[in-house]
Amino acid sequence: MAMFYADETVYVFETGQALLRIPRVPISMNAEDTVRRHLNIFRRLASGLEIADTLTIPETLLMQLDNKVTLSPWGDLVWEQTKDRIYAKQLYSPPSTKLRFGKKFQDNILKLPPERLVQVNERMDQLARYLETNGHYNPRSLDFKKLRGPVAPLSTHEMDAWSDQDAKRLFGHYEEDIFVALW
């Protein structure tokens, strides 16, 4: 795996004393079509969420641990090499039934530059995991929390969309057990 991820791998072979250097493998994988066709499955598996049916995914991209299906190291590699290109194109549907977008959310997000679209899609993956784990997952990059005071109309909660340069927060509220994301 190091030959795909790193520029160069350096190690000492079992019985030797000299350092061995292996350059990065000069290939790129073209698995983007597979990821696109099964995007919701990849999103859920990469986020650590369960999925009912993975029969349509090539088995080399999956592995089973303790009766739980996850992405294999190869599947992780494929996901990491394709995710940003896919996420930069549009805002994708939420990867959880516990999350939906408000009326103007998608329209506002689609005005963003590609690198911000990537970040918002990633944040929606994190939010889906937060919602499906009953709040047990809340990384600093998401920072999901209840609002203190009337900051945004209809909103009861906020989260970070991104925190660099022109930091942006996203808002939302619960409608029964479904979180509605607002701009």
N, C-alpha and C positions, 0 to 999 in steps of 0.2 A: 504494500500500500504506500510505503514511503516514496517509491519511485513515481507514483502518480501525484502525490500531494506536495512533495518537496522538490527543490531544485536539484538536490544532490543528496545521496545517502552515504554516510561515512560510518564504518564499523570495523571491528576486529574479528576476523574469522576464527572459528573455534580453537584451532591449535596454533595460529600464527601470532606474530608480534606486530606486523605491519598493518597500518590502516588501509582499508580498501575503500575506494571511492566508486560509487555507481551513479552515473548521471541520471537525471530525470528522463523517464521514457517519453520520447517525442511523439506521443499520440494524443488524440483527444477522442473521447467517447461521443458517439452520436445517439444517445439514448433519450434525447429530448422528446421525441414522439411518444415513447413509452410513458414517460413521466406525464406528458400532457394528457394522454388518453386516460390515465389513472391518477390524475392530480389529487383528488380528494383523498384517495387511499395513501398516497405518498405524504401528503400534508399531515394526516392523522398519525401515521406511523412515525414520521420524523418528530412529531410533537409528543410522542409517548402515549398516544391515545389508542384505544382498542378499535379494532375493525372487524366486522363480521365476515366479509368475503374478500379473500385475496387470491382466488383461483385464477383471475385474469392476469396477474402479475407474473413475469418469469421467475421461477423458483430460485434462480441464482441471486436475485435481489432481496430475498427474504430468508429469515431463519427463525426457528422456534426455540424459545427458552421458557422452561416451566409452563408449558401449554399456552404461551403468549407469543404471538407473531410479531416480529420486529423487522426492521431493515437489516440486512446482512452488511458486513463491512463494504462489500461491493455496492449494495443498494444505497448505503450512506454516501459513498463516493459519487455515484450517479446523481443522487439528489443534490449534493453540494455543488456539483459542476453545472447543473441545469437550473436550479431554483431561481437564481437572480435574473437570468434571461427570461424565464417564464413570468416571474412576478413583476418585471418591469413593463410588461405589455398592458396589464389591466388590473382592476380590482376583482378578485375572484370571490365567488359565493362563500359564505362562512363554512368552515369545516365541521361545524357542530350545529345540531338542531336547537341548542341552548343560546344561540346567537343569531341575530338578524340585523339588517341595516335599516336605518330610518329612511324616510322618503328622499331627502336631499343628500344623504351621505355619499352614495355612489357618484352622483353628479359632481359634487365638490371634490372628491378624491380623484376623479378622472382628469381634473385640471392640473394635477401635480406632475412634476417632472418624473421620469422613469425611476431614478434612484429613491425618490420618496414613495413611489408606488410599491417598491420592494419592501421598504420599511413598514408601510401600513399593512401589507399582506402578512408580513412576519408578525406584526403586533396582533393581527386578528387570529393567527395561529396560537400565539401565546394566550390571548384572551379566551379562546376556545378551551385550551387546556386548563386555565384558571377556573372556568365555569364548570367543566366536567370533573374537576378534582375538588369541587366545593371549596375553592379558595386556598388549597394547599400549595398551589404553584403560583407565585407572583414575583417574577424576577424584577430586578431594578429597571430593566429596559421597558417593562410594562408599567409598573408602579400603579396598579389598579387600586383605587381607594374611593371612599365615600366623600362627597363634596361637603365642605364646611361653609354654609351660607349660600345664598342665591347667586351663583356665578354664571350659569347658563340656563336659559328657559327650558323647562321640562326635564332637566338633567338632575340626577341624584349622585352620579359617580363620574370619575374622571380617570384617564390613563394617559401615558406618554405616547405620542405618535413617533416622535423622535426628540432627542435632547441636545443635538449639536446646533451650532449656528443660530438659526431662527426657530428655536424649540417650539414644538406644537403639541397641544393636548387635544385629546378626543374626549367627548362626553357621551353620556347615555343614561338610561334608566331601565329598570326592570318592569316588564309587563307579565305578571304572574311569575313563572320561573324562566322566562326568556329575557335575555339582556338585549336591548335595542341600542345600537351604536349610532351616535349622532355626530355631526361635524362641529 
